[in-house]
Amino acid sequence: MPDKPVIVVQLVHIEGPLKGNIEVCTDPIIRIGRHDDCQICFPKDLTLVSRNHAEIVREGNRFKLIDHSTNGTFVNGKAAKETVLKEGDVLMIGDGGPKVSFLTEIRAAGAETPGGAPKEAPVVQPPSRPAPSPPKQSLLSQASVKQRPSMGSEPERGPDPADAQVQAPLVIQFGPTIQSFNMLPLVIGKKVDCDFILNHADIIDRHIQIFFHENNYWVKDLTGQGLITINDAPIGAKTPLNPGSRLSLGPRGPVFQFLSGGRLVEVADQPAEAASQELPNAPETPGQVTPGPRRRGKGRLILFIGLLVILIALIVWLFFNPGTMDGAMAGELKEWWHRLVEAVRRIVG
């Protein structure tokens, strides 16, 4: 009897302190919370998440979410105590808490993680018109046929494989957005006619194409600027995507990780070096120092406190010496009082 296939659960953190992390689990019960025994363990100071918040239990070939928390667990925005999870569901751990997307992958028994085959064997659609049968070749001409290219090289010249319609699964997760496709190729970009619209400052109208060829996923750079990298290495015109590959669409992102089974998920990335550099300071004239905002604010505060002390002292003196003022002095004091109040207003404002 054949061995029972292994169903691997992939939980992709899309919001929260673990954003960009991908948790891979094969346990029959997956615990979520702040306790050290949880497979999906959140930081101890994230009190919105309970110590034993929820668990995902495998029942045959399906998975059930069971909530044990005080702040609730939400599936696609709806509170859930017990519910069967579907591919691509978004789980929110607590009201307003971290979010993870739920994905699964079926692997043959004994297969190692990561790297399985896609869930469905991609099927290339037959051409609209039957191609003419090739002429018979001699043994010598057959021996001169080119060998199949390696995984690191580009497809053979001839009809562009990026244009061939192929039935192959692909799931793209960007932020809270998860979209599934069954046919390749597809185009990612900012233009409205792209298959996956990606609103990002560094994405152009038609940025990248993903297609399937020779049982592998490939990417094609449509920018013409060499902005796309895989594992920090610039790609050629067409480059294969292997499980675990890190795909960056530009120097400042966004950055995706490619998982087996045709899953492309956004991961957190360090800001680009160019974006983190500070502008050089302007040279100062000798003997001339421009006070910063913090120094000016401190000076205003000291002056305000000094005037306030003088005002309080004057009020106390008048309180204990009411007979020392005549009408003229009272008018003059009133005028000085208004001047002092106006000065304090200017300093505070």
Secondary structure, 3 states (H helix, E strand, C coil): CCCCCEEEEEEEEEECCCCCCEEEECCCEEEEECCCCCCEECCCCCCCCCCCCEEEEEECCEEEEEECCCCCEEECCEECCEEECCCCCEEEECCCCCEEEEEEEEECCCCCCCCCCCCCCCEECCCCCCCCCCCCCCHHHHHCCCCCCCCCCCCCCCCCHHHCCEEEEEEEEECCEEEEEEEECEEEECCCCCCEECCCCCCCCCCEEEEEECCEEEEEECCCCCCCEECCEECCCEEEECCCCEEECCCCCCEEEEECCCEEEECCCCCCHHHHCCCCCCCCCCCCCCCCHHHHHHHHHHHHHHHHHHHHHHHHHHHHCHHHCCHHHHHHHHHHHHHHHHHHHHHHC
